[in-house]
Amino acid sequence: MSAADIDIDQLLAALPAPDPRQMWDELQAARRAAETAPPPEPSIIPTPEHVYPPGHRWWWRFLAFPCAHRCGWAHLEDLLLNDLEDAARPFVISARTPAEMTQAITARADARAEAQRQRIEDAVRQHLRTDHSDHEVVGTLGSTPWPSHPSTGPGKAPPFSPPTAGPIHARGAS
């Protein structure tokens, strides 16, 4: 065993033993809060699919957000590249307590998630305005989300259609 292994073993031994009753109470409180929580806000962001575009390594993860009208278009979001770009920027936490550190890290994660959501929504809105301007719902697109899911109502895709149409190279990217 190395000195690092001994240090980790000592740290783990020094941690307080988990209290099963407290863990159960926290789980039940979370379930009750989830039952009474309002439904999530509707969004125009479609359900993503994992894709591996040609010319990229198999581990280079992309998420494709396909058009809800099944036209073959998809917005590609490169998750690894976004993480690498974010990691390149300095992140200084001026906190004195663990709670302040947690708040700072959470705030940064929330800001990254909001930027990603905005990027995807902007790409979907732009696609809908340019390629599906003849659909009645597209004319009402603004900063508010759709009243219902885009796969419902007039112009919806049949239930047996695939999530994306056409081969992967025909989808394009935004």
FILO-109278 format. One line per 4 residues: for each residue x, y, z of N, C-alpha, C, O. Coordinates in nm, 3 decimals, decimal comma. Layout:
residues N
X:Y:Z:X:Y:Z:X:Y:Z:X:Y:Z ~ ...;
END
This chain:
residues 174
0,084:-0,119:0,000:0,000:0,000:0,000:0,088:0,124:0,000:0,193:0,129:0,064 ~ 0,043:0,222:-0,072:0,117:0,347:-0,076:0,069:0,439:0,035:-0,031:0,411:0,101 ~ 0,140:0,548:0,053:0,102:0,646:0,156:-0,032:0,710:0,123:-0,109:0,743:0,213 ~ -0,061:0,727:-0,006:-0,189:0,786:-0,047:-0,305:0,695:-0,009:-0,411:0,742:0,033;
-0,285:0,562:-0,025:-0,391:0,468:0,011:-0,419:0,472:0,160:-0,535:0,465:0,202 ~ -0,316:0,484:0,240:-0,333:0,489:0,385:-0,407:0,617:0,424:-0,496:0,614:0,510 ~ -0,371:0,729:0,361:-0,440:0,855:0,390:-0,588:0,846:0,356:-0,673:0,893:0,433 ~ -0,621:0,786:0,243:-0,761:0,772:0,203:-0,834:0,682:0,301:-0,947:0,711:0,340;
-0,771:0,572:0,340:-0,834:0,481:0,436:-0,860:0,551:0,569:-0,964:0,532:0,631 ~ -0,765:0,633:0,612:-0,784:0,706:0,738:-0,898:0,808:0,725:-0,979:0,823:0,816 ~ -0,904:0,876:0,612:-1,012:0,972:0,591:-1,149:0,904:0,589:-1,244:0,953:0,649 ~ -1,157:0,791:0,520:-1,284:0,718:0,515:-1,324:0,667:0,652:-1,442:0,668:0,688;
-1,227:0,623:0,729:-1,258:0,574:0,863:-1,304:0,687:0,954:-1,383:0,665:1,046 ~ -1,254:0,809:0,929:-1,291:0,923:1,013:-1,429:0,979:0,981:-1,483:1,056:1,060 ~ -1,487:0,941:0,866:-1,620:0,991:0,830:-1,725:0,934:0,926:-1,713:0,820:0,970 ~ -1,827:1,013:0,958:-1,931:0,959:1,045:-2,011:0,851:0,973:-2,030:0,856:0,851;
-2,055:0,755:1,048:-2,134:0,646:0,990:-2,269:0,701:0,945:-2,330:0,780:1,016 ~ -2,317:0,659:0,827:-2,446:0,709:0,781:-2,559:0,658:0,870:-2,558:0,543:0,913 ~ -2,654:0,744:0,895:-2,769:0,709:0,977:-2,882:0,664:0,883:-2,937:0,748:0,811 ~ -2,917:0,537:0,881:-3,020:0,488:0,789:-3,155:0,558:0,809:-3,226:0,585:0,712;
-3,190:0,588:0,932:-3,319:0,654:0,957:-3,321:0,795:0,897:-3,421:0,837:0,839 ~ -3,210:0,866:0,913:-3,203:1,001:0,856:-3,207:0,995:0,703:-3,272:1,078:0,639 ~ -3,137:0,897:0,646:-3,140:0,883:0,501:-3,281:0,850:0,452:-3,325:0,904:0,350 ~ -3,353:0,763:0,523:-3,490:0,728:0,487:-3,582:0,850:0,497:-3,665:0,873:0,409;
-3,567:0,929:0,601:-3,649:1,048:0,617:-3,623:1,149:0,505:-3,717:1,211:0,454 ~ -3,497:1,165:0,465:-3,465:1,257:0,356:-3,524:1,207:0,224:-3,573:1,287:0,144 ~ -3,520:1,076:0,203:-3,578:1,019:0,082:-3,729:1,041:0,077:-3,784:1,079:-0,026 ~ -3,797:1,016:0,191:-3,941:1,036:0,196:-3,979:1,183:0,178:-4,078:1,215:0,112;
-3,901:1,273:0,236:-3,927:1,416:0,220:-3,911:1,457:0,073:-3,988:1,538:0,022 ~ -3,811:1,402:0,006:-3,790:1,433:-0,136:-3,905:1,380:-0,220:-3,948:1,446:-0,315 ~ -3,956:1,262:-0,187:-4,071:1,206:-0,260:-4,195:1,292:-0,241:-4,268:1,319:-0,336 ~ -4,219:1,334:-0,117:-4,336:1,420:-0,092:-4,324:1,553:-0,165:-4,423:1,604:-0,219;
-4,204:1,608:-0,168:-4,183:1,735:-0,238:-4,203:1,716:-0,389:-4,257:1,804:-0,456 ~ -4,161:1,602:-0,443:-4,179:1,577:-0,586:-4,327:1,560:-0,622:-4,370:1,600:-0,730 ~ -4,404:1,500:-0,532:-4,547:1,481:-0,558:-4,623:1,613:-0,561:-4,718:1,628:-0,636 ~ -4,581:1,707:-0,478:-4,652:1,835:-0,471:-4,591:1,942:-0,561:-4,645:2,052:-0,571;
-4,481:1,911:-0,627:-4,414:2,009:-0,713:-4,499:2,035:-0,837:-4,568:1,945:-0,886 ~ -4,495:2,157:-0,889:-4,569:2,185:-1,012:-4,507:2,111:-1,129:-4,389:2,075:-1,124 ~ -4,584:2,088:-1,235:-4,527:2,018:-1,351:-4,417:2,102:-1,414:-4,416:2,224:-1,398 ~ -4,325:2,038:-1,484:-4,217:2,114:-1,547:-4,271:2,209:-1,654:-4,375:2,184:-1,714;
-4,197:2,316:-1,675:-4,236:2,415:-1,775:-4,224:2,354:-1,914:-4,123:2,290:-1,944 ~ -4,325:2,373:-2,000:-4,314:2,317:-2,135:-4,198:2,380:-2,211:-4,162:2,495:-2,187 ~ -4,142:2,304:-2,302:-4,025:2,351:-2,374:-4,036:2,309:-2,520:-4,104:2,212:-2,552 ~ -3,967:2,382:-2,606:-3,963:2,342:-2,746:-3,845:2,252:-2,776:-3,826:2,209:-2,890;
-3,766:2,223:-2,676:-3,648:2,137:-2,695:-3,694:1,992:-2,706:-3,757:1,940:-2,614 ~ -3,663:1,927:-2,820:-3,702:1,786:-2,834:-3,613:1,694:-2,752:-3,509:1,736:-2,702 ~ -3,655:1,571:-2,739:-3,576:1,472:-2,666:-3,448:1,442:-2,744:-3,455:1,411:-2,863 ~ -3,332:1,452:-2,679:-3,207:1,430:-2,752:-3,178:1,283:-2,778:-3,231:1,194:-2,711;
-3,093:1,261:-2,877:-3,044:1,127:-2,908:-2,892:1,132:-2,908:-2,834:1,233:-2,948 ~ -2,827:1,025:-2,863:-2,682:1,016:-2,870:-2,644:0,975:-3,011:-2,698:0,878:-3,065 ~ -2,551:1,048:-3,071:-2,504:1,016:-3,206:-2,352:1,021:-3,209:-2,289:1,086:-3,126 ~ -2,296:0,951:-3,305:-2,151:0,952:-3,325:-2,129:0,988:-3,472:-2,127:0,899:-3,557;
-2,112:1,117:-3,503:-2,096:1,158:-3,643:-1,972:1,097:-3,706:-1,874:1,070:-3,637 ~ -1,977:1,075:-3,838:-1,859:1,022:-3,907:-1,740:1,115:-3,890:-1,756:1,237:-3,887 ~ -1,623:1,057:-3,877:-1,502:1,136:-3,863:-1,467:1,169:-3,719:-1,366:1,234:-3,695 ~ -1,547:1,126:-3,624:-1,519:1,152:-3,483:-1,498:1,019:-3,413:-1,551:0,916:-3,454;
-1,421:1,024:-3,308:-1,397:0,902:-3,232:-1,525:0,856:-3,164:-1,615:0,937:-3,141 ~ -1,534:0,729:-3,133:-1,656:0,673:-3,076:-1,689:0,733:-2,940:-1,806:0,735:-2,902 ~ -1,590:0,780:-2,866:-1,616:0,833:-2,733:-1,649:0,981:-2,736:-1,683:1,038:-2,632 ~ -1,641:1,045:-2,851:-1,670:1,188:-2,861:-1,822:1,203:-2,865:-1,883:1,187:-2,971;
-1,880:1,235:-2,752:-2,026:1,231:-2,737:-2,092:1,355:-2,794:-2,057:1,468:-2,761 ~ -2,189:1,332:-2,880:-2,273:1,437:-2,934:-2,416:1,406:-2,897:-2,456:1,290:-2,891 ~ -2,493:1,509:-2,872:-2,637:1,494:-2,857:-2,701:1,561:-2,978:-2,668:1,674:-3,012 ~ -2,791:1,490:-3,043:-2,866:1,545:-3,155:-3,007:1,576:-3,106:-3,074:1,490:-3,049;
-3,051:1,698:-3,129:-3,187:1,739:-3,095:-3,263:1,747:-3,227:-3,256:1,849:-3,295 ~ -3,338:1,640:-3,264:-3,401:1,634:-3,395:-3,525:1,723:-3,404:-3,586:1,757:-3,303 ~ -3,558:1,760:-3,526:-3,678:1,841:-3,551:-3,801:1,759:-3,514:-3,810:1,640:-3,546 ~ -3,895:1,823:-3,447:-4,018:1,754:-3,405:-4,107:1,722:-3,524:-4,197:1,638:-3,513;
-4,083:1,786:-3,637:-4,163:1,760:-3,757:-4,104:1,649:-3,843:-4,155:1,622:-3,952 ~ -3,999:1,586:-3,797:-3,936:1,470:-3,861:-3,885:1,502:-4,001:-3,896:1,419:-4,092 ~ -3,829:1,622:-4,018:-3,779:1,661:-4,151:-3,636:1,613:-4,175:-3,589:1,619:-4,288 ~ -3,567:1,567:-4,073:-3,430:1,520:-4,088:-3,327:1,614:-4,031:-3,210:1,576:-4,017;
-3,365:1,736:-3,996:-3,272:1,831:-3,937:-3,250:1,796:-3,790:-3,340:1,743:-3,725 ~ -3,132:1,826:-3,740:-3,104:1,809:-3,598:-2,997:1,909:-3,556:-2,904:1,936:-3,632 ~ -3,012:1,962:-3,438:-2,908:2,049:-3,380:-2,813:1,958:-3,304:-2,855:1,884:-3,216 ~ -2,684:1,964:-3,338:-2,585:1,881:-3,270:-2,520:1,961:-3,159:-2,475:2,074:-3,179;
-2,516:1,903:-3,042:-2,454:1,966:-2,925:-2,336:1,879:-2,885:-2,354:1,763:-2,848 ~ -2,218:1,935:-2,891:-2,095:1,863:-2,857:-2,068:1,883:-2,708:-2,018:1,988:-2,667 ~ -2,101:1,783:-2,628:-2,092:1,795:-2,483:-1,948:1,801:-2,434:-1,917:1,877:-2,343 ~ -1,861:1,723:-2,493:-1,722:1,721:-2,448:-1,654:1,853:-2,478:-1,580:1,906:-2,395;
-1,678:1,907:-2,597:-1,616:2,034:-2,633:-1,664:2,146:-2,540:-1,585:2,231:-2,500 ~ -1,792:2,145:-2,507:-1,845:2,246:-2,415:-1,778:2,236:-2,279:-1,746:2,338:-2,217 ~ -1,756:2,114:-2,230:-1,689:2,095:-2,101:-1,544:2,140:-2,107:-1,494:2,201:-2,012 ~ -1,477:2,111:-2,218:-1,337:2,151:-2,231:-1,323:2,302:-2,237:-1,232:2,359:-2,177;
-1,414:2,369:-2,309:-1,409:2,515:-2,316:-1,435:2,576:-2,179:-1,370:2,674:-2,142 ~ -1,529:2,519:-2,105:-1,558:2,571:-1,972:-1,442:2,546:-1,876:-1,412:2,631:-1,791 ~ -1,377:2,431:-1,889:-1,265:2,399:-1,800:-1,144:2,488:-1,828:-1,060:2,507:-1,740 ~ -1,135:2,544:-1,949:-1,022:2,630:-1,983:-1,033:2,767:-1,917:-0,932:2,836:-1,900;
-1,154:2,807:-1,879:-1,171:2,936:-1,813:-1,143:2,920:-1,663:-1,181:2,819:-1,604 ~ -1,078:3,017:-1,603:-1,048:3,006:-1,459:-1,177:3,012:-1,376:-1,272:3,082:-1,410 ~ -1,176:2,938:-1,270:-1,291:2,933:-1,180:-1,238:2,952:-1,039:-1,180:2,861:-0,980 ~ -1,258:3,070:-0,985:-1,209:3,103:-0,853:-1,328:3,107:-0,758:-1,427:3,176:-0,782;
-1,317:3,032:-0,650:-1,422:3,030:-0,549:-1,372:3,105:-0,428:-1,276:3,064:-0,362 ~ -1,436:3,216:-0,399:-1,398:3,292:-0,280:-1,498:3,258:-0,170:-1,587:3,337:-0,137 ~ -1,483:3,140:-0,115:-1,576:3,093:-0,014:-1,498:3,045:0,109:-1,385:2,998:0,099 ~ -1,562:3,058:0,221:-1,497:3,016:0,345:-1,558:2,890:0,404:-1,494:2,821:0,483;
-1,679:2,860:0,367:-1,746:2,743:0,422:-1,782:2,646:0,310:-1,789:2,687:0,194 ~ -1,804:2,521:0,342:-1,848:2,425:0,239:-1,980:2,466:0,174:-2,000:2,441:0,055 ~ -2,070:2,526:0,250:-2,198:2,569:0,193:-2,177:2,677:0,088:-2,243:2,675:-0,016 ~ -2,086:2,772:0,113:-2,058:2,876:0,014:-1,991:2,817:-0,110:-2,018:2,861:-0,222;
-1,905:2,719:-0,090:-1,842:2,653:-0,205:-1,947:2,581:-0,288:-1,945:2,588:-0,411 ~ -2,039:2,512:-0,222:-2,145:2,442:-0,292:-2,232:2,539:-0,370:-2,269:2,512:-0,484 ~ -2,264:2,653:-0,310:-2,344:2,754:-0,378:-2,272:2,807:-0,501:-2,335:2,825:-0,606 ~ -2,143:2,832:-0,492:-2,067:2,883:-0,606:-2,061:2,782:-0,720:-2,078:2,818:-0,836;
-2,037:2,657:-0,686:-2,030:2,552:-0,788:-2,168:2,533:-0,852:-2,178:2,517:-0,974 ~ -2,272:2,533:-0,771:-2,408:2,519:-0,823:-2,445:2,636:-0,913:-2,507:2,616:-1,018 ~ -2,408:2,756:-0,875:-2,438:2,873:-0,958:-2,369:2,863:-1,093:-2,428:2,898:-1,196 ~ -2,245:2,817:-1,095:-2,175:2,802:-1,223:-2,240:2,694:-1,308:-2,256:2,712:-1,429;
-2,278:2,583:-1,247:-2,344:2,476:-1,321:-2,479:2,522:-1,376:-2,514:2,490:-1,489 ~ -2,554:2,597:-1,296:-2,682:2,650:-1,343:-2,664:2,745:-1,460:-2,742:2,743:-1,555 ~ -2,561:2,828:-1,455:-2,534:2,922:-1,564:-2,496:2,847:-1,692:-2,539:2,884:-1,801 ~ -2,416:2,742:-1,678:-2,381:2,661:-1,796:-2,503:2,592:-1,853:-2,520:2,588:-1,975;
-2,589:2,538:-1,768:-2,709:2,470:-1,816:-2,803:2,568:-1,886:-2,863:2,535:-1,988 ~ -2,816:2,687:-1,830:-2,902:2,789:-1,892:-2,847:2,832:-2,027:-2,925:2,850:-2,121 ~ -2,715:2,847:-2,039:-2,654:2,884:-2,168:-2,677:2,774:-2,271:-2,706:2,803:-2,388 ~ -2,664:2,649:-2,230:-2,687:2,538:-2,322:-2,834:2,534:-2,364:-2,864:2,516:-2,483;
-2,925:2,550:-2,270:-3,067:2,549:-2,303:-3,101:2,660:-2,402:-3,175:2,639:-2,498 ~ -3,045:2,778:-2,378:-3,071:2,892:-2,466:-3,015:2,867:-2,606:-3,079:2,900:-2,706 ~ -2,896:2,807:-2,614:-2,835:2,775:-2,742:-2,923:2,678:-2,822:-2,945:2,698:-2,941 ~ -2,972:2,575:-2,756:-3,054:2,474:-2,823:-3,188:2,535:-2,866:-3,233:2,514:-2,979;
-3,252:2,610:-2,775:-3,380:2,672:-2,810:-3,365:2,769:-2,927:-3,452:2,773:-3,014 ~ -3,258:2,847:-2,929:-3,236:2,941:-3,040:-3,220:2,866:-3,172:-3,275:2,908:-3,274 ~ -3,145:2,756:-3,171:-3,126:2,677:-3,293:-3,259:2,617:-3,340:-3,288:2,618:-3,460 ~ -3,338:2,564:-3,248:-3,467:2,504:-3,285:-3,561:2,611:-3,339:-3,627:2,590:-3,441;
-3,568:2,724:-3,272:-3,655:2,833:-3,320:-3,614:2,881:-3,459:-3,699:2,903:-3,545 ~ -3,483:2,898:-3,480:-3,435:2,942:-3,610:-3,472:2,841:-3,718:-3,518:2,880:-3,825 ~ -3,454:2,712:-3,690:-3,491:2,609:-3,788:-3,639:2,612:-3,817:-3,680:2,605:-3,933 ~ -3,721:2,623:-3,714:-3,865:2,625:-3,736:-3,908:2,747:-3,816:-3,996:2,737:-3,902;
-3,847:2,860:-3,790:-3,883:2,982:-3,865:-3,843:2,972:-4,012:-3,915:3,019:-4,100 ~ -3,728:2,911:-4,039:-3,681:2,906:-4,177:-3,739:2,790:-4,256:-3,776:2,808:-4,372 ~ -3,749:2,671:-4,197:-3,793:2,554:-4,272:-3,938:2,514:-4,251:-3,993:2,440:-4,333 ~ -3,999:2,559:-4,146:-4,138:2,519:-4,117:-4,226:2,640:-4,094:-4,315:2,636:-4,009;
-4,204:2,746:-4,167:-4,280:2,869:-4,146:-4,426:2,853:-4,188:-4,510:2,935:-4,152 ~ -4,458:2,747:-4,264:-4,596:2,725:-4,307:-4,682:2,661:-4,198:-4,805:2,659:-4,211 ~ -4,624:2,608:-4,091:-4,701:2,549:-3,982:-4,760:2,660:-3,896:-4,695:2,762:-3,873 ~ -4,882:2,640:-3,849:-4,950:2,746:-3,774:-4,884:2,777:-3,640:-4,888:2,892:-3,597;
-4,825:2,680:-3,574:-4,765:2,703:-3,443:-4,636:2,785:-3,455:-4,602:2,860:-3,364 ~ -4,565:2,770:-3,567:-4,437:2,837:-3,584:-4,455:2,987:-3,590:-4,368:3,061:-3,544 ~ -4,565:3,034:-3,645:-4,590:3,177:-3,653:-4,604:3,243:-3,518:-4,583:3,364:-3,505 ~ -4,638:3,166:-3,417:-4,657:3,223:-3,283:-4,535:3,205:-3,194:-4,540:3,237:-3,075;
-4,425:3,154:-3,251:-4,306:3,133:-3,169:-4,250:3,267:-3,123:-4,231:3,359:-3,202 ~ -4,225:3,275:-2,999:-4,164:3,394:-2,943:-4,075:3,351:-2,829:-4,006:3,250:-2,839 ~ -4,077:3,425:-2,723:-3,996:3,387:-2,609:-4,071:3,293:-2,516:-4,013:3,240:-2,421 ~ -4,201:3,272:-2,542:-4,278:3,181:-2,456:-4,276:3,042:-2,516:-4,270:3,027:-2,638;
-4,281:2,938:-2,433:-4,280:2,801:-2,484:-4,412:2,765:-2,549:-4,513:2,835:-2,531 ~ -4,412:2,656:-2,623:-4,533:2,609:-2,688:-4,635:2,566:-2,584:-4,597:2,522:-2,476 ~ -4,765:2,579:-2,615:-4,866:2,535:-2,519:-4,872:2,383:-2,505:-4,916:2,333:-2,402 ~ -4,828:2,310:-2,606:-4,827:2,164:-2,598:-4,704:2,113:-2,670:-4,632:2,190:-2,735;
-4,679:1,986:-2,658:-4,562:1,926:-2,721:-4,574:1,936:-2,872:-4,684:1,920:-2,925 ~ -4,464:1,961:-2,946:-4,470:1,979:-3,090:-4,513:1,854:-3,167:-4,546:1,865:-3,285 ~ -4,512:1,739:-3,104:-4,555:1,618:-3,176:-4,704:1,593:-3,161:-4,752:1,487:-3,199 ~ -4,778:1,689:-3,104:-4,922:1,676:-3,093:-4,988:1,784:-3,176:-4,925:1,885:-3,210;
-5,114:1,764:-3,209:-5,188:1,866:-3,283:-5,171:1,849:-3,433:-5,116:1,749:-3,479 ~ -5,219:1,949:-3,509:-5,211:1,938:-3,655:-5,066:1,940:-3,703:-4,982:2,011:-3,648 ~ -5,039:1,862:-3,804:-4,905:1,856:-3,859:-4,810:1,767:-3,783:-4,690:1,766:-3,811 ~ -4,862:1,690:-3,688:-4,774:1,605:-3,610:-4,729:1,485:-3,693:-4,793:1,447:-3,791;
-4,619:1,426:-3,651:-4,568:1,308:-3,718:-4,649:1,187:-3,673:-4,695:1,182:-3,559 ~ -4,665:1,089:-3,762:-4,738:0,970:-3,720:-4,662:0,898:-3,609:-4,540:0,910:-3,601 ~ -4,733:0,824:-3,522:-4,667:0,762:-3,407:-4,565:0,657:-3,444:-4,480:0,623:-3,361 ~ -4,569:0,604:-3,566:-4,476:0,500:-3,603:-4,351:0,554:-3,670:-4,263:0,477:-3,706;
-4,341:0,684:-3,687:-4,224:0,739:-3,755:-4,104:0,736:-3,663:-4,118:0,744:-3,541 ~ -3,984:0,724:-3,722:-3,863:0,720:-3,639:-3,835:0,856:-3,577:-3,889:0,956:-3,625 ~ -3,753:0,863:-3,473:-3,722:0,992:-3,411:-3,658:1,090:-3,507:-3,684:1,210:-3,499 ~ -3,576:1,042:-3,598:-3,519:1,129:-3,701:-3,533:1,059:-3,833:-3,527:0,936:-3,841;
-3,550:1,136:-3,936:-3,566:1,077:-4,069:-3,436:1,088:-4,147:-3,362:1,185:-4,131 ~ -3,410:0,991:-4,228:-3,294:0,997:-4,315:-3,168:0,950:-4,246:-3,164:0,934:-4,124 ~ -3,064:0,928:-4,327:-2,937:0,885:-4,269:-2,874:0,997:-4,188:-2,911:1,114:-4,202 ~ -2,781:0,960:-4,104:-2,722:1,056:-4,011:-2,652:1,171:-4,084:-2,653:1,284:-4,035;
-2,590:1,144:-4,199:-2,520:1,251:-4,270:-2,615:1,347:-4,339:-2,574:1,456:-4,380 ~ -2,742:1,310:-4,353:-2,838:1,397:-4,420:-2,905:1,494:-4,323:-2,974:1,586:-4,365 ~ -2,887:1,473:-4,194:-2,955:1,556:-4,095:-2,905:1,699:-4,095:-2,982:1,793:-4,080 ~ -2,778:1,715:-4,112:-2,719:1,848:-4,105:-2,697:1,889:-3,960:-2,730:1,814:-3,868;
-2,644:2,002:-3,943:-2,618:2,053:-3,808:-2,644:2,201:-3,808:-2,641:2,267:-3,912 ~ -2,670:2,253:-3,692:-2,693:2,395:-3,683:-2,566:2,466:-3,645:-2,565:2,589:-3,632;
END
